[in-house]
Amino acid sequence: MTDPEKGLDVKTTNITLEKYLYEYLETHAKPNFKPTSYDTEKTIIEARIIPVLGKVKLQALTPRAIKGFYAELRKKYSKDYVKNNHGVLKRVLRLAYTESGLLAEDIMSKVSMRSKVNANEQKEMQFWTIEEFTQFLQSSKHHVHYIAFSLAVYTGMRRGEILGLR
């Protein structure tokens, strides 16, 4: 498809968002991201985006469909998690527009993540009880990462700190 007014030569394709997302993971995310960032991106793509929007043809994807996807996510997840999903979709679809030439426009520019934030609204931290920690450690006693789990529980160290130990 060509748009002579904009000087665009958009490739006509029937590729689904799912197929393009996997292509993005292999050709862009894997070589350019740190392993933990890549894993996070892959998890969001496979667990959240593909089940809802994966079957949609890339060129048929609309801002309305994306906003509907976010509305459903907001029913179950925090604003920050929805923002993470938005960040992934934004990277993917901007790449499809700028580098791959698969989209005629940057549809993510029409999808806003602005929301009113209540200054008094603060997310309450939730912690496991001593019994829950004990049960977790007991059930993971024979797991290959048991030592890392117990270090995290008893010291409060983060994953990166534990994995950095020698």
C-alpha positions in Angstrom: 0.0 0.0 0.0 1.4 3.4 -0.9 0.5 6.8 0.4 2.0 9.3 -2.0 1.0 12.3 0.1 3.1 11.1 3.0 5.8 9.4 0.8 5.1 6.1 2.5 5.5 2.7 1.0 3.6 0.5 3.5 4.0 -3.2 3.0 0.7 -4.9 2.5 0.6 -8.0 4.7 -1.7 -10.3 6.6 0.7 -10.7 9.5 -1.1 -11.0 12.9 0.1 -9.1 15.9 1.1 -12.4 17.5 3.4 -13.2 14.6 4.9 -9.7 14.6 5.4 -9.8 18.4 7.4 -13.0 18.2 9.4 -11.5 15.3 10.0 -8.4 17.5 11.2 -10.6 20.4 13.7 -12.4 18.2 15.0 -9.6 16.0 14.9 -6.6 18.4 14.4 -7.5 22.0 16.7 -10.5 22.4 19.8 -8.8 20.9 19.2 -5.4 22.5 17.9 -6.0 26.0 19.4 -7.4 29.1 18.2 -11.0 29.9 15.9 -9.9 32.7 14.4 -7.1 30.6 13.9 -9.5 27.7 12.2 -12.0 30.1 9.9 -9.4 31.4 9.0 -8.2 27.9 8.4 -11.8 26.7 6.2 -12.5 29.7 4.0 -9.5 29.1 3.7 -10.3 25.5 2.9 -14.0 26.0 0.7 -13.7 29.1 -1.2 -10.5 28.4 -1.0 -9.1 24.9 -1.2 -12.2 22.7 -4.2 -13.8 24.4 -6.3 -10.7 23.8 -4.9 -9.0 20.7 -2.7 -11.7 19.1 -5.2 -12.8 16.4 -5.8 -9.3 15.2 -4.1 -8.5 11.8 -1.4 -5.9 12.5 -2.7 -3.5 9.9 -6.3 -3.9 11.3 -5.2 -3.0 14.9 -6.9 0.2 16.1 -6.5 2.6 19.1 -10.0 1.6 20.2 -9.0 -2.1 20.4 -5.9 -1.2 22.4 -7.8 1.1 24.8 -10.3 -1.8 25.3 -7.4 -4.1 26.1 -6.1 -1.6 28.7 -9.6 -1.2 30.2 -9.8 -5.0 30.8 -6.3 -5.0 32.3 -7.2 -2.2 34.7 -10.0 -4.4 36.2 -7.4 -6.9 37.4 -4.1 -5.2 37.6 -2.4 -2.0 39.0 -1.9 1.2 37.0 1.9 0.5 36.9 1.3 -3.0 35.4 -1.0 -1.5 32.7 1.7 1.1 32.0 4.3 -1.7 31.6 2.0 -3.3 29.0 1.5 0.0 27.3 5.3 0.5 27.1 5.8 -2.9 25.5 3.0 -2.3 22.9 4.3 1.2 22.2 7.8 -0.1 21.5 6.5 -2.9 19.3 4.1 -0.8 17.2 6.4 2.1 16.8 9.0 -0.3 15.4 6.4 -1.7 13.1 5.7 1.9 11.9 9.2 3.3 11.7 11.5 0.4 10.8 9.4 -2.4 9.4 7.1 -0.3 7.4 4.1 -2.5 8.3 1.9 0.3 9.6 0.9 3.5 7.8 0.7 5.5 11.0 1.9 5.4 14.6 -1.4 4.3 16.2 0.1 4.5 19.7 0.3 8.3 19.4 -3.5 8.1 19.6 -3.5 6.0 22.8 -2.9 8.0 25.9 -2.0 6.6 29.3 -2.7 9.7 31.2 -5.0 9.3 34.2 -5.9 11.4 37.1 -3.9 10.5 40.1 -5.2 11.1 43.6 -2.5 12.6 45.7 -3.8 10.7 48.8 -4.0 7.4 47.0 -1.1 5.3 47.9 -0.8 1.6 47.2 -0.6 -0.4 50.4 2.4 -2.8 50.6 1.4 -6.4 51.2 3.6 -8.8 53.0 3.5 -12.5 53.7 2.9 -13.6 57.2 5.6 -15.7 59.1 3.4 -18.7 58.5 3.2 -18.0 54.7 7.0 -17.7 54.5 7.5 -20.9 56.5 5.0 -22.7 54.2 6.8 -21.4 51.1 10.2 -22.4 52.3 8.9 -25.8 53.4 7.3 -26.5 50.0 10.4 -25.3 48.0 12.9 -27.3 50.1 13.9 -29.5 47.2 13.8 -26.8 44.6 17.0 -26.1 42.7 16.8 -22.4 43.9 16.0 -23.1 47.5 19.1 -21.3 48.8 18.3 -18.2 46.8 14.7 -18.3 48.1 15.8 -18.6 51.7 18.4 -15.8 51.2 15.6 -13.6 49.9 13.2 -14.5 52.8 15.8 -14.1 55.6 17.8 -11.1 54.3 15.3 -9.2 52.1 17.9 -9.2 49.3 16.6 -8.6 45.8 17.0 -11.1 43.0 19.9 -9.2 41.3 21.8 -9.0 44.7 21.4 -12.7 45.4 22.5 -13.7 41.8 25.5 -11.4 42.2 26.9 -13.2 45.2 30.0 -15.4 44.8 
